[in-house]
Amino acid sequence: MKTELINGVSQGTLEIISRKVYDKQIAERILQNEFTAVGLCQGDVMSILVASDIAEKTSEVVVSEITGMCPQHMTCLGVFGDVTSVEESLAAIESRFNKK
């Protein structure tokens, strides 16, 4: 599982992500600058689903799939929230997948 944290996300990046987020309600929240950090997780579908569950159970974050060119394929997981919450969620995800 690959993870990345974007802290203090730029407006252009938020716009790109909002176009790729499957859940349009979350896309709207992204455009309203509701989140100060974005965590990105990339892996196979099973790992993405496990990471999503871990993220939400770890801290107060919102998760959504981020689609690629072909919308039926889940390519990435977005973890949205404040910096501390996103960092905590990514740390828990990394801990789980680094044990393997």
Helices and strands as residue ranges (DSSP letters): E 2-7, H 11-20, H 24-31, E 37-42, H 45-58, E 62-67, E 74-81, H 83-98
